[in-house]
Structures are given as structure tokens and as C-alpha cells.
């Protein structure tokens, strides 16, 4: 089975046969898959009235487990954004009724950010839609190949962790 990347590599091979094109064979496919995943994520999130950044914050709170709350500092570490960005995001999510700020009982100066009932329903629905879309993207791969692919990608990402 050939794909557009094979054509691309073949053309580069004709023009630059002196180069090792193996990285192009891998990363051009990853790049194309990333575009399809971005579209699937956007569709899943849009269907639930949220944007990708909103999902990231809501999902971090949801993964924290009941009562679905984290300190702003922990949210920063979970979502890899700056404190100014997180403040803005929490403000916007609070205005939409998806999260609320509560005093931190362990730190009188601190606050906790907690999912509201609407926030939990929103992130759960968006996550279910995302999983369905991702399953569709993987539908043609047998389970054994999915497991192999996950392991290979994990190895590729390990140096960045």
C-alpha cells in the first residue's frame, strides 16, 4: 500500500539521493496524522462548546478525582502554561460556570479551582467524543499493531519527558 509520503520520499530521492530520507518517512506521516487528530479534537470539543485549551484545564481537574479540584500551581504543572495564562483561563472558565474558585482550607492565602457540575458534564462529554474520534482514526489497525505503535511512540517521546 502506497501513500502520499511514499511519493514525496521518491521525489526527494530522485533530487537528493545523497540524503538519508528515513526521517521523512516517519515524521511526514506523524505530521499528517497530527493534522487529522487536530481536526478530530476540534470537532469533538466544538460539539461540546469548548476549545482545546478549555478541555486541557477541565481535563486536568477531572483527572484529579473527586472533588475535582487543584491549586493554580498544580494546574500550571498539569497544563504547561504560565501563571498569567492560567489566571486568564480560570477567569474565563469561571465566567462560563465551568469551574469555581474556593478558598484553600490548608492555606488561608491560597485558592483551589474546582470543576462545577456543568464543567464535569462538559469535559466528560467532550472526552467521550474525543475517544470515539480517536478510535475511528485507529480503526484499521489491529489491537496488536496499536500496542506496538503506542510502544514505538513512547520510545520516540521518552527523551523529551
N, C-alpha and C positions, 0 to 999 in steps of 0.2 A: 504494500500500500504506500503510495507516494503522497506527499502533501506539498504545500507551497514552500515550506522550508527546504525541502529537497531541491526544488527548482532554484531557490536562492543560493544554496550552497554550490550547486552545479555551476551556476553562472559565475560566482566568485572563484570557483576552482579554475574555470577557464581563464579568467582575468588575472588571478593571483594564485597560481598553482604553487608558489613558493611559500604560502602560508598554511599553517595548521588550522583548518576550519572547524575542528571538532567543537570548540566552544559555541560557535554559531548554531550548530545543530541542536545543542541543548538550550541555550538561552533564548534563541529566537522562538522556540516552542514555548518556553516558560513565559516569555513576554506576551505571546498571543493568548495563552491560557489566562494570564493575568487580566487581559482586556475583557475576556468573556466573564471572568469572575467578577470584575468591577461592575460590569453591566448587570449581572445577576444580583449582586449585593444592592446596587442602586434600586433595581426593581423591587426586591424584597422589602427594602426599607421604605421606599416611597409608598408602597401599598399599605404600610402601617403608619404613614405620616411622619416619618423621621428621616434624618440624614445620617450619613455614615458616622460622623463624629458623635452624634447623639447616641447612636447604637453603642459605640465604644464605651461611653460613660455609663449608660444604663446597664450594659452587659457586665461591666466590672462590678457594679453594685449587686446585680443579680447573682453573679458567681460567688460573691462574698457569703451567701447563705443568709438565712433569716437572722436578724431583722432587715437584711439587705441595706446595710449602711457601712460607710467607710469615712475615714478622715480625709480632708482635702489632700494631705500629703500622700496618703496611700493611693488615692485616685490618680495623683500625678505619676506615681511609680507604675501603676497599672496601665495607664494610657499614654505614657511617654510624651507629655506636653509640659509647657512651662506653667508656673503658678498663675501668671496673668491670664493665660489662655484658659486654664481650668476655672478660674473665678468667673470669667465671661461665660463659659459653658454652663456652669452650675446656675448662674443668674438666669440664663435663657431657659434652661430646663425647669427651674423653679417657676418662672413666669408661665410656663406651659402646664404646670401642675404635674410634672412627671417625677420630680424629686422635691424634697423639702430639706431645709437646714434645721438642725436641732442642736441644742447645747450638748457638749460632750460632758457626761457625768464624771469622767475621770480627769478632766482638765477644764477648770472654770473659764479659761480664756479661749478654749477651742470649740469647734463645732463638728458635727457629723453630717454627712449628706446621706439621706435615706430615700430609697425608692418609695413612691406613693403607690397606691393600689393601681391607678391608671398607668403609672410608669412600669410596674411589673407586668401588667397585661400587654402593654405595648412592646416591651422587649421580648416577652415570651412569644408573641405573635410574629414579630419580625425574625426571631431566631428560628422558629419553625419554618417560616417561608424561606429563609436563607438555607437551611439544611435541605429542604426539598429541591431548591435550585442547584445546590452543590451536588446532591445525589444525581440529579439529571446530567450534570457535567461529567460524572464518573460512570454513568450507566453502562457504557460499552466496555468497561474494564471488569474482568472477573475479580472476585474478592482477593485471590492470591496476588494478582498484579497490583491491586490497590494497596495491599500491605507492603509489597516490595517498593512501590513508588513512594509511599509515606516514609519508609526507612531510608531510601536514597535521598529524598529531600531533606530529611532530618540530618543526615550526614553532611549534606551540602551547606545547611544553615548553621551547623554546630560552631564553626569558627566565629560566628557573629553573635553568639549568645553570651 
